Amino acid sequence: MGAVAALALLQQPAAAADVNLITDFGYNGRHSYFYVALEKGYYKDEGLNVTILRGQGSGDAIKKVAAGAATFGFADAGSLVLARGNDGVPVKLVSVVYVQPPQALFVLESSNIKTPKDLEGKTLAETAAGAIRLLFPAYAKAAGIDESKVKWVAAESSALPSILASKRADAIGQFTVGAPLLAAATAPEGVRALAYKDAGLSYYGNGLIASEKTIAEDPKMVRGFVRATLKGMKDAFAKPEEAATIMNKHQKQLSVQVIEGETRLVEQLATTKGYPMGKIDPARIDETVKVIETYFKLNNPVKPADLFADGFVE
């Protein structure tokens, strides 16, 4: 090989690394910023070829990342505390997205469920590994619900809106950002939310997760993924209508209006005045661990340092 050819070979860009991101819960408008980062080439700029996979709950996403079936995940911090304490999963948060609890139970407007106590004797539907189901014992204790009087049924994430609309369950688990989706699915009746945060619970919601192996072996890739995702978030929050159009190209089953509505609600959960978006606050991690320890029995104690890896948000 001649010197010129060798130089040209060295100057060629490195092949993009193939990575998977698994969502917490299906494909929904609340995930629009991932598609903005994908469409605008932010992941590509970091040398990443990202494929977005459909998750079946935070517990599912955590297991897939721990097993190496997904490089990154979008999952609930409380569910991660449970997974660390009970199963020892080697997975950590690398950035936070929902700085407030997003979990809620939605009922139809016509329902006689007006307060949390009214859930007793009712049937609730949620994905088998969803954060709403996993954290319900904490909500039940905080809201004064007799957990033994509530019946749970498992369902696919995509089926939950129709289950509520057709009254096959009295309530379904859904994040507060899912209100536009449920309003459209149950129109013209509409829905009402019983939010976990309204019972006085305070903890981190969802964030970006990676395995300890990935964090240790390729911190540059993790940093690039987080950086690109946050750029997508900033763009989506600045222009939610554009974000909705972009995601609709990839997930045509979702209406532009629902995606835009969910994106606007995500911004409310993801921003804290005076604190950098995405950056993990160790004090809030400590608070999250304490909430889970208060309401759940863990096989092993979880230290806040076990839950997150710092330094990936600039």
KAPE-V833139 format. One record per residue. N is the residue number from 1. RES is the residue in one small letter. PHI is phi in whole degrees, -180 to 180 (none if undefined). OMEGA is omega as a letter, one per 20 degrees, with the letter a starting at -180 (none if undefined). NEAR is the number of other ideal C-beta (glycine too) atoms within 12 Angstrom. Layout:
n=N res=RES phi=PHI omega=OMEGA near=NEAR
n=N res=RES phi=PHI omega=OMEGA near=NEAR
//
This chain:
n=1 res=m phi=none omega=r near=9
n=2 res=g phi=-72 omega=a near=8
n=3 res=a phi=-63 omega=a near=9
n=4 res=v phi=-66 omega=r near=10
n=5 res=a phi=-64 omega=r near=11
n=6 res=a phi=-65 omega=r near=11
n=7 res=l phi=-65 omega=r near=11
n=8 res=a phi=-63 omega=r near=12
n=9 res=l phi=-66 omega=r near=13
n=10 res=l phi=-66 omega=a near=12
n=11 res=q phi=-83 omega=r near=10
n=12 res=q phi=-68 omega=r near=10
n=13 res=p phi=-65 omega=r near=11
n=14 res=a phi=-67 omega=r near=14
n=15 res=a phi=-63 omega=a near=10
n=16 res=a phi=-65 omega=r near=19
n=17 res=a phi=-82 omega=r near=24
n=18 res=d phi=-80 omega=r near=16
n=19 res=v phi=-132 omega=r near=35
n=20 res=n phi=-112 omega=r near=30
n=21 res=l phi=-118 omega=r near=40
n=22 res=i phi=-104 omega=a near=41
n=23 res=t phi=-75 omega=r near=44
n=24 res=d phi=-80 omega=a near=54
n=25 res=f phi=-163 omega=r near=48
n=26 res=g phi=61 omega=r near=35
n=27 res=y phi=-115 omega=a near=32
n=28 res=n phi=-137 omega=a near=45
n=29 res=g phi=-58 omega=r near=46
n=30 res=r phi=-67 omega=r near=48
n=31 res=h phi=-98 omega=a near=47
n=32 res=s phi=-59 omega=a near=47
n=33 res=y phi=-67 omega=r near=48
n=34 res=f phi=-63 omega=a near=48
n=35 res=y phi=-74 omega=r near=39
n=36 res=v phi=-63 omega=r near=41
n=37 res=a phi=-62 omega=r near=38
n=38 res=l phi=-69 omega=a near=35
n=39 res=e phi=-66 omega=a near=29
n=40 res=k phi=-85 omega=r near=25
n=41 res=g phi=81 omega=a near=20
n=42 res=y phi=-67 omega=r near=30
n=43 res=y phi=-68 omega=a near=37
n=44 res=k phi=-61 omega=r near=23
n=45 res=d phi=-61 omega=r near=20
n=46 res=e phi=-93 omega=r near=30
n=47 res=g phi=77 omega=a near=24
n=48 res=l phi=-121 omega=r near=35
n=49 res=n phi=-106 omega=a near=24
n=50 res=v phi=-96 omega=r near=35
n=51 res=t phi=-114 omega=a near=23
n=52 res=i phi=-97 omega=a near=37
n=53 res=l phi=-101 omega=a near=27
n=54 res=r phi=-86 omega=r near=29
n=55 res=g phi=-92 omega=r near=42
n=56 res=q phi=-125 omega=a near=33
n=57 res=g phi=114 omega=a near=41
n=58 res=s phi=-62 omega=r near=49
n=59 res=g phi=-60 omega=r near=39
n=60 res=d phi=-65 omega=a near=37
n=61 res=a phi=-62 omega=a near=47
n=62 res=i phi=-63 omega=r near=47
n=63 res=k phi=-64 omega=a near=30
n=64 res=k phi=-66 omega=r near=34
n=65 res=v phi=-68 omega=r near=43
n=66 res=a phi=-62 omega=a near=30
n=67 res=a phi=-84 omega=a near=21
n=68 res=g phi=84 omega=r near=22
n=69 res=a phi=-75 omega=r near=21
n=70 res=a phi=-139 omega=a near=35
n=71 res=t phi=-76 omega=r near=39
n=72 res=f phi=-128 omega=r near=48
n=73 res=g phi=-141 omega=r near=52
n=74 res=f phi=-119 omega=a near=53
n=75 res=a phi=-147 omega=a near=52
n=76 res=d phi=-80 omega=a near=50
n=77 res=a phi=-66 omega=r near=53
n=78 res=g phi=-63 omega=r near=52
n=79 res=s phi=-63 omega=r near=49
n=80 res=l phi=-69 omega=r near=51
n=81 res=v phi=-60 omega=r near=47
n=82 res=l phi=-62 omega=a near=39
n=83 res=a phi=-66 omega=r near=43
n=84 res=r phi=-68 omega=a near=38
n=85 res=g phi=-72 omega=a near=24
n=86 res=n phi=-101 omega=a near=22
n=87 res=d phi=-121 omega=r near=21
n=88 res=g phi=64 omega=a near=19
n=89 res=v phi=-65 omega=a near=34
n=90 res=p phi=-84 omega=a near=25
n=91 res=v phi=-130 omega=a near=44
n=92 res=k phi=-136 omega=r near=43
n=93 res=l phi=-73 omega=r near=53
n=94 res=v phi=-117 omega=r near=43
n=95 res=s phi=-164 omega=r near=42
n=96 res=v phi=-104 omega=r near=46
n=97 res=v phi=-114 omega=r near=46
n=98 res=y phi=-92 omega=a near=43
n=99 res=v phi=-84 omega=r near=37
n=100 res=q phi=-123 omega=r near=33
n=101 res=p phi=-61 omega=a near=36
n=102 res=p phi=-97 omega=a near=45
n=103 res=q phi=-70 omega=r near=48
n=104 res=a phi=-158 omega=r near=40
n=105 res=l phi=-114 omega=a near=47
n=106 res=f phi=-107 omega=r near=42
n=107 res=v phi=-127 omega=r near=35
n=108 res=l phi=-71 omega=r near=32
n=109 res=e phi=-58 omega=a near=20
n=110 res=s phi=-79 omega=a near=17
n=111 res=s phi=-66 omega=r near=27
n=112 res=n phi=-86 omega=r near=17
n=113 res=i phi=-86 omega=a near=31
n=114 res=k phi=-106 omega=a near=16
n=115 res=t phi=-129 omega=r near=19
n=116 res=p phi=-55 omega=a near=33
n=117 res=k phi=-60 omega=a near=21
n=118 res=d phi=-69 omega=r near=24
n=119 res=l phi=-73 omega=r near=36
n=120 res=e phi=-62 omega=a near=23
n=121 res=g phi=84 omega=a near=17
n=122 res=k phi=-107 omega=r near=29
n=123 res=t phi=-104 omega=a near=27
n=124 res=l phi=-117 omega=r near=41
n=125 res=a phi=-116 omega=a near=36
n=126 res=e phi=-165 omega=r near=41
n=127 res=t phi=-64 omega=a near=38
n=128 res=a phi=-60 omega=a near=24
n=129 res=a phi=-113 omega=a near=32
n=130 res=g phi=-76 omega=a near=44
n=131 res=a phi=-67 omega=a near=48
n=132 res=i phi=-67 omega=r near=48
n=133 res=r phi=-67 omega=a near=42
n=134 res=l phi=-63 omega=a near=36
n=135 res=l phi=-95 omega=a near=46
n=136 res=f phi=-60 omega=r near=36
n=137 res=p phi=-56 omega=r near=27
n=138 res=a phi=-66 omega=r near=36
n=139 res=y phi=-65 omega=a near=39
n=140 res=a phi=-60 omega=a near=30
n=141 res=k phi=-67 omega=a near=21
n=142 res=a phi=-68 omega=a near=27
n=143 res=a phi=-98 omega=r near=31
n=144 res=g phi=77 omega=r near=17
n=145 res=i phi=-99 omega=r near=29
n=146 res=d phi=-81 omega=a near=17
n=147 res=e phi=-60 omega=a near=24
n=148 res=s phi=-69 omega=a near=13
n=149 res=k phi=-96 omega=r near=18
n=150 res=v phi=-112 omega=r near=31
n=151 res=k phi=-105 omega=r near=20
n=152 res=w phi=-109 omega=r near=29
n=153 res=v phi=-126 omega=a near=23
n=154 res=a phi=-91 omega=r near=26
n=155 res=a phi=-151 omega=r near=32
n=156 res=e phi=-65 omega=a near=24
n=157 res=s phi=-58 omega=a near=39
n=158 res=s phi=-68 omega=a near=23
n=159 res=a phi=-89 omega=a near=22
n=160 res=l phi=-59 omega=r near=40
n=161 res=p phi=-58 omega=a near=36
n=162 res=s phi=-71 omega=r near=21
n=163 res=i phi=-63 omega=r near=31
n=164 res=l phi=-70 omega=a near=40
n=165 res=a phi=-61 omega=a near=28
n=166 res=s phi=-91 omega=r near=18
n=167 res=k phi=62 omega=r near=20
n=168 res=r phi=-77 omega=r near=19
n=169 res=a phi=-143 omega=a near=33
n=170 res=d phi=-78 omega=a near=31
n=171 res=a phi=-153 omega=r near=43
n=172 res=i phi=-129 omega=r near=51
n=173 res=g phi=-81 omega=r near=50
n=174 res=q phi=-162 omega=r near=49
n=175 res=f phi=-70 omega=a near=50
n=176 res=t phi=-58 omega=r near=36
n=177 res=v phi=-70 omega=r near=42
n=178 res=g phi=-85 omega=a near=45
n=179 res=a phi=-55 omega=r near=32
n=180 res=p phi=-61 omega=r near=37
n=181 res=l phi=-63 omega=a near=42
n=182 res=l phi=-71 omega=r near=39
n=183 res=a phi=-62 omega=r near=29
n=184 res=a phi=-69 omega=a near=29
n=185 res=a phi=-72 omega=a near=30
n=186 res=t phi=-108 omega=a near=30
n=187 res=a phi=-57 omega=j near=18
n=188 res=p phi=-89 omega=a near=12
n=189 res=e phi=-70 omega=a near=20
n=190 res=g phi=92 omega=a near=21
n=191 res=v phi=-132 omega=r near=33
n=192 res=r phi=-131 omega=a near=30
n=193 res=a phi=-110 omega=r near=35
n=194 res=l phi=-109 omega=a near=37
n=195 res=a phi=-86 omega=a near=32
n=196 res=y phi=-60 omega=a near=41
n=197 res=k phi=-65 omega=a near=29
n=198 res=d phi=-72 omega=r near=21
n=199 res=a phi=-88 omega=r near=29
n=200 res=g phi=97 omega=r near=18
n=201 res=l phi=-76 omega=r near=34
n=202 res=s phi=-139 omega=a near=25
n=203 res=y phi=-167 omega=r near=43
n=204 res=y phi=-69 omega=r near=50
n=205 res=g phi=-95 omega=a near=42
n=206 res=n phi=-81 omega=r near=46
n=207 res=g phi=-154 omega=r near=50
n=208 res=l phi=-87 omega=a near=53
n=209 res=i phi=-123 omega=r near=51
n=210 res=a phi=-149 omega=r near=46
n=211 res=s phi=-75 omega=r near=33
n=212 res=e phi=-61 omega=r near=27
n=213 res=k phi=-64 omega=r near=21
n=214 res=t phi=-64 omega=a near=32
n=215 res=i phi=-61 omega=a near=31
n=216 res=a phi=-74 omega=a near=15
n=217 res=e phi=-85 omega=a near=15
n=218 res=d phi=-144 omega=a near=24
n=219 res=p phi=-61 omega=r near=21
n=220 res=k phi=-64 omega=r near=20
n=221 res=m phi=-65 omega=r near=31
n=222 res=v phi=-60 omega=a near=37
n=223 res=r phi=-63 omega=r near=28
n=224 res=g phi=-66 omega=r near=32
n=225 res=f phi=-65 omega=r near=45
n=226 res=v phi=-63 omega=a near=43
n=227 res=r phi=-60 omega=a near=29
n=228 res=a phi=-65 omega=r near=41
n=229 res=t phi=-64 omega=r near=46
n=230 res=l phi=-66 omega=r near=36
n=231 res=k phi=-64 omega=r near=31
n=232 res=g phi=-63 omega=r near=43
n=233 res=m phi=-63 omega=a near=42
n=234 res=k phi=-61 omega=r near=27
n=235 res=d phi=-66 omega=a near=29
n=236 res=a phi=-65 omega=r near=42
n=237 res=f phi=-72 omega=r near=30
n=238 res=a phi=-72 omega=a near=19
n=239 res=k phi=-137 omega=a near=22
n=240 res=p phi=-62 omega=r near=34
n=241 res=e phi=-69 omega=r near=23
n=242 res=e phi=-68 omega=r near=25
n=243 res=a phi=-60 omega=a near=40
n=244 res=a phi=-66 omega=r near=35
n=245 res=t phi=-64 omega=r near=26
n=246 res=i phi=-64 omega=a near=33
n=247 res=m phi=-67 omega=r near=40
n=248 res=n phi=-61 omega=r near=26
n=249 res=k phi=-63 omega=a near=19
n=250 res=h phi=-92 omega=a near=26
n=251 res=q phi=-129 omega=a near=31
n=252 res=k phi=-67 omega=r near=12
n=253 res=q phi=-72 omega=r near=20
n=254 res=l phi=-98 omega=r near=35
n=255 res=s phi=-76 omega=r near=23
n=256 res=v phi=-60 omega=a near=26
n=257 res=q phi=-64 omega=r near=22
n=258 res=v phi=-67 omega=r near=34
n=259 res=i phi=-61 omega=r near=42
n=260 res=e phi=-62 omega=r near=32
n=261 res=g phi=-63 omega=r near=31
n=262 res=e phi=-67 omega=r near=44
n=263 res=t phi=-62 omega=r near=45
n=264 res=r phi=-63 omega=r near=30
n=265 res=l phi=-73 omega=r near=36
n=266 res=v phi=-61 omega=a near=44
n=267 res=e phi=-57 omega=r near=30
n=268 res=q phi=-66 omega=r near=26
n=269 res=l phi=-80 omega=a near=34
n=270 res=a phi=-97 omega=a near=37
n=271 res=t phi=-115 omega=r near=25
n=272 res=t phi=-126 omega=a near=22
n=273 res=k phi=-59 omega=r near=8
n=274 res=g phi=82 omega=a near=9
n=275 res=y phi=-130 omega=a near=16
n=276 res=p phi=-58 omega=r near=21
n=277 res=m phi=-62 omega=r near=34
n=278 res=g phi=90 omega=a near=38
n=279 res=k phi=-75 omega=a near=30
n=280 res=i phi=-86 omega=r near=37
n=281 res=d phi=-94 omega=a near=28
n=282 res=p phi=-56 omega=r near=20
n=283 res=a phi=-66 omega=r near=18
n=284 res=r phi=-73 omega=r near=30
n=285 res=i phi=-63 omega=r near=34
n=286 res=d phi=-60 omega=r near=25
n=287 res=e phi=-63 omega=r near=26
n=288 res=t phi=-64 omega=r near=43
n=289 res=v phi=-62 omega=a near=33
n=290 res=k phi=-65 omega=r near=26
n=291 res=v phi=-61 omega=a near=34
n=292 res=i phi=-67 omega=r near=37
n=293 res=e phi=-62 omega=a near=26
n=294 res=t phi=-68 omega=a near=22
n=295 res=y phi=-107 omega=a near=28
n=296 res=f phi=-130 omega=r near=28
n=297 res=k phi=-92 omega=r near=13
n=298 res=l phi=-105 omega=r near=23
n=299 res=n phi=-64 omega=r near=14
n=300 res=n phi=-136 omega=r near=17
n=301 res=p phi=-65 omega=r near=20
n=302 res=v phi=-116 omega=r near=32
n=303 res=k phi=-88 omega=r near=19
n=304 res=p phi=-51 omega=a near=29
n=305 res=a phi=-65 omega=r near=18
n=306 res=d phi=-75 omega=a near=27
n=307 res=l phi=-96 omega=a near=45
n=308 res=f phi=-145 omega=r near=39
n=309 res=a phi=-117 omega=a near=33
n=310 res=d phi=-87 omega=r near=25
n=311 res=g phi=94 omega=a near=17
n=312 res=f phi=-104 omega=r near=35
n=313 res=v phi=-114 omega=a near=29
n=314 res=e phi=-81 omega=none near=16
//
